[in-house]
């Protein structure tokens, strides 16, 4: 049975082509009545019915072999049997049908043929086989737009869901999914990854590099157990590196990139796949009224637009000894447009900073050489775009580590000449390996 079942993918194309050919002949016969054409339709229809029966029988044999299951298989199997039954009935009854009934019969046959073909393709090539190589405008029309965001900091990426699973979806799931479990292996979700297949578990915690998953990937391309099989799209080196990295950390299913140690190669790969958030491209605000800018200038506040075409503003108060409540209240008039503030060596206090932390679009904040203390960092937790923070030569210490780690969009943090201990610095590096800390000595 297994031997005959293997012929199903070969035989099934014959009735498909024959049935379509018979339909085309029928259309020609409709416009150019001919006894010869009518006989040709019957002959080709009979041939398609016979081969459809053979294909259906071989398909049943193949399904008994295992590796295929689920609703997709059931729909494909019964629609394929439907093609065999309908085309056979049509062949024997066609001469007794009136013209309208003939076209209804053709509609039924071609509908069942289309359903069988689509779900057969889904079994063999994956559910997205029609859209995988489609032009972008077609993909955008027929696929969900709820995927990963365009901008996402690599540290916040879920390793399994956002890195490993997309690789499997593209290179492995056509053979290892809920409906088609080649080797009894399903790679569609975390629980089935953990389960493995008939050859055993994918991960060997005692010897990571000898894990079944890596073993199959590293086998020679011509080896019958190499994965993905020869003739299918292969894993590229960066994808293999990411899988190795994942396995080296114990094949976790609930970790983010920031939870795992990353070498320079992995960091490079991640940065090429996930673009860090660029607030300048997503912040949309109206320009500040010129009268407000004039008021800033009159009160000793330097305000500069970051570019000629941008309404976003940079504020400079470096060296200003007293940052009174009047200046803070004045800055609030442009709170939405202010993205950068330089308070270096100024009189900014923790209380003032609590007010500044309400500026929703702040990206750069320079607080070096000021009297701010650990309590100030907690005030910054709601700044969703804050990427650059400078606190060198302040009293900030290890007490602020948890608050600093909560700033998940932070890309650079300057801690030189603060009260951080070497242990605190190492803890911060371990927790946020991609965070630039600048000079520390």
N, C-alpha and C positions, 0 to 999 in steps of 0.2 A: 504493500500500500504506500509506504514512504517513497518507494522508487517512482510509482506512477504519480504521486502527489507532486513530486519535483517538476513534472512536466506542465503543471497548471499555468505558471507564468508564461510559458512558451505557447501553449495551445490557445489561451484565452484571447490572444490578439486576432486569431483567425475568424471567429464568429463576429467580433467587433467590426473588422474590415468588411466581411461578407454582408452583414446586415446593413451597413451604411451604403455599400455598393448596390444592394437590392433596392434600398429606398431611393437612391439617385436614379436608378433605372425606372422606378415607378413614376418619378417626377417627369422624366423624359416621355414615358408612355402616356402620361396625362395630357401632355401638349401635342404629342405626335402618336396617335393611336396606331398600334402595330401588333399583329399577332406574334411576331418574332420577339418583340420587346416584352410582351406579356409572358411568353414562355421563358424568356431569360430571367424575368423577375422571379418566377416560380422556382426555377432551377437554383438560382443564387440564394433565394429564401430557404429552400430545402437544405442546401449545403450549410447555411448559417445555423439553422435549427439543429442539424446533426452535430456540428462542431460545438455548439453551445451546450448541448447535453454532455458531450465528452469533457468540455472544460469544467462544467459544474461538478461532474463526478470526480475529476482530478482535484478540484478545489476542495471537495469534502474530504478526500484522502489527505490533502495537505493540512487541513485544519485539525485533523486527528493527531498529527505529528506533534503538536504543541508549539508554543512560541507565539501563537496568534490567539487573541481572546478579546472579550469586551464587546460593547455595543457596535463599534465600527465593523468588527468581524461579522456580527450577526446581520447587520444591514447589507454588507457586501455579499454575504453568502445567500441570503434570501432573495435579494434583487437579482443576483446571478442566476439562481434557480428560476426566478420569474422570467428572465430573458429566455431561458431554455424552454420553459413551458409555453409562454406566449408565442414565441416564434414557431414552435411546433404546431400549436393550434392554428395559428395564422396560415401556415403552409397548407394544412388540410382543409381549412374552411374558406380560404380566400375566394375561391371561385363561386361561393354561395353568397358572398357579401355584396351589398350594393356599394356604390361609390363612396357615400358618406361614411359607412361603416369601415371601409378599407382604410380611410385616412385616420379614423379613430383608433383602429388597430395599430397603425404605424405609430401614432402618437404614444400609445401605451408601450409598445416595444422599445421605442427610442428613449422614453422616460426611464424605464427600468434599466436600459443599457447605460444611460448617463449616470444614474445613481450607483450602479454596480461599478462602473469605471472610476468614479470619483472616490468612493470609499475603498476601492482596491488600491488606488494610488496613495490614499492616506495611510493604509496599512503598510505599504511597501516603502514609501518615501517620507512619511510623516504628515501630520495634519496640515502643515503650511506649505506643502509641496507646490501648490499653484502660485503662491505669492512670494516664495523665497527669492526667486530671481526676477520678480516682476519690476517694471519701472517704478520709481519712487512715487509718482502721482497715483498709481494703482494701489501701492502699499498703504499710502496715507488714507485712501478712500475706504479700504476694506479691513484695515487692522486697527486695533485699539491704540489710542494715544496715551494710555495710562502707564507707559513704561518708565524707565529711569529718567530723571530730569536731565536736561541738556547740560546744566552746570551742577556738579556735585563734588565736594571735596573728597579726595581718595580716602582720607581717614574715616569718613562716615559711611563708607560703602560696606554692605553686608557681603562677606567673603563668599559664602555659598550661593545666596540668592542672586547677587549682582555680578559675580565673577565666574564661579564654577558652573552654575546651572545654565547660563547663556552659552557657554562653550559646549556643554552636553546637548543643549537644545539644537545647536547648529550642526554638530559633528556626530552625535551619538543617538539622538532620540528617534531617528527614522527606523532604527532596529530595536531600540530598547525603550519602549513606552508602555502605557497602560494597555494598549490594544495589541501590540506586537512585542512580545518578550523573548527576543532571541537569546537562547541560552538561559531562559527563565530569569533574565535580568531586566529590571525596569529602572530607568534613571530619571523618572519624571518628578520625583519628590524625595525629600530627605529620608523618610522612613524606608523607602525602597532601596536607596543607596546603602543604607546601613544593613539591609537584609542580604544584599549580594545576589548571586545567581547560582546556577547548578554547579559551577566550578568553585564556589566558595565565596567568602567575604572579600570585598575589594581592598580592604586595608589591613595590613599586618603591623600592629603596634610594636612588635618586637624587632622588626626589620623593615623599616619604611620603604627602602629602595627595592625590596623584593616583594612589595605588595602586588597583588594580582593586577590591579589597575595599571600600575606603571609597567609591570612585566609585559602585559599585552601591548601597551603603547610602544615599548622599546624593541619588540620582536622585529626581525627583518620584514620589510614590506611584503615580500613574497610568501612569508609564512602564513599558513591557513588560519592561525589564531591571532594574527596581528590585528589591532584595532586602531582606527576604523579599517575595515577590510580594503584590500587593494581595489581600486576602481571608484572608491568613494572619496569625498573631500577629506584630506588628512589634516591632523593637528599641526599648527605652525609652531616654531620653537618657543615663542612667547607664551602660547597657550600651555605647552608642556611644562614650561618653567612655573607657571601659576599653579598648575595641578601638583607639581612636586612640592612647591612652597606650602600649599594647603595640607598635603599629606604629612610633611615634616612637622607640622604643628598639631598632628593628631586627627586630621580630617574633621574639624569642628563644623557644626551646622548652625551655630548661634553666635558667631564672632564677627566683629567688624575689623577692618584693616588695622585700625588703631590698637586692637587687642593682640595683634601678632607682630613679631619682629620682622622687619623687612630689610633685605640687603639692597644695595644700590641698583642691582639689576631689576628687582621687583618694583622698587620705587619708580624706576624709569618706565617700566611697562604700564604701571598703574596710571602714571601721569599722562601717558600717551592715550589711554583709554577713557579717562575721566578728567574732564576739564574743571579745575577749581572754579568755584563761583566767582564771577566777575560782576560785582555790584554795579559798576559803572554802566553795564549794559542792561540792567534790569530795573534800576531806580528811575522812575518817571515822575518829575515834579515840574511845576510852573516856575518861571524865573522870579527872583526876588524883585520887588518894586525898587526903583532907583532911589526913592526917598529913604528907604530903610538902609541902603548901602551908604547914603550920605550921612545918616544918623550914626552909623557905625564909625565912620571916619571922624566925625565930630567928637566922638567919645574915646578916641584912641584905639579903636579896634581895626586892625588891617583885615580886609575881606577881599579875596581874589577868586574869580571864577577859574575853574580848573582848565577850561579851554574856551575859545571864542564861541563855540557852538553849544556849550553846555551850561545849564542853569545851576549846576552844583558848585558849592562854595568851599573855599579853604579859609580858615580863620587863624590868624597869627597873634598870639598874646605872649610870646616868649619874652621873659625879662620884666614883665609888668608886675611890680611888687604887690599891688593890691587888686585882687579880682573881687570887686564888691558885688552885692546882690543886684545893683543897678545894671552892671554889665551882663550878668547872667540873664536877667529879664529881657534885656535888649537882644541878646543872641537868640532868645526863644522866638523872636519874630521871624527868624529864618531857620527854625529848627529842622524843617523838612529838607531844606536845600544844603545844609552844612554836612559835609562828609569828612572833613579833616580839620582837626584843631591842634595847634601847637601851644602847649602851656609850659614849655621848658623854662626852668628857673624862674617860675612865676609864683604868685601867692595863692595858687589854687588850693582849696581845702577839700576834705572828704565830703563836707556838706555841699559845697559847690558842685562837686563831681556827681553827687546824687541827682542834681538838677540836669547836668549835662548828659547823664545817662538816659534821659528821656528823649534825646534827639534820635529819632528812629533810623536814620540813614548814615550814622557815623561809621566810617571805615578805618580812618587813621586817628590815633590818639597818642599824643606825646606828653608824657608826664615826668620826664627825667628831671632830676635835680629839684624836686619839689618836696613838700612836707606830707604828701599823702601817705597813708599807712594801709595795713592789711584790709581794714574794713572797707576801703574804697573799691576794691576789686569786686566784691559781692554786688555792688551797685551796677556793675556793667553786664550782668548776666543776661539781660533782655535785649542787648544790642545784636540783632540778628546778622548784621553785615560787618561787624568789627573784625578786621583781619590783621591789623598792625598795632601793636601796643608797646610803648617804650616807657619802662619804669626804672631805668638805670640810675644809680646814685639816689635811691630812695630807701625807706626802711622796710620795704616789702620783704617778706620772709617765707619760710616753709608753711606758715599758717594759711597762705593764700593758694597753695597748690590745688586744692579741690576746686576753688573758685576759678582759677585759671584754666583748669581742665574742662570746666563747664562751658568755656568760650569755644564752642566746637568749630567755628569758622576761622579761628585765629591761625594765621600762617607765619607770623614773625613776632617774637617776644624778646625784648632786650633787657637782660637782667644784670648786666655788669655792675659791680660795686653795690650790690644789694645785700640783704642779710640771709640770702639763701645759703643753705649748707650744701656741701658736695653731694650728700645723700639725697637732698631734696632735688638738686639738679638732675641726678641720675634717675630719680623716680619720674620726673617730668619727661625726660628723654624717653624712658621706657614706655610711658603712657601715650606720648605723642611723638613718635619717631620722625615724623615729617615736619615738625615745628622747628622753624629756624630760630636759634637762640643767640646768634651773633657771638661776639667776643665775650668770654666769661671771666677772664683773668686780667 
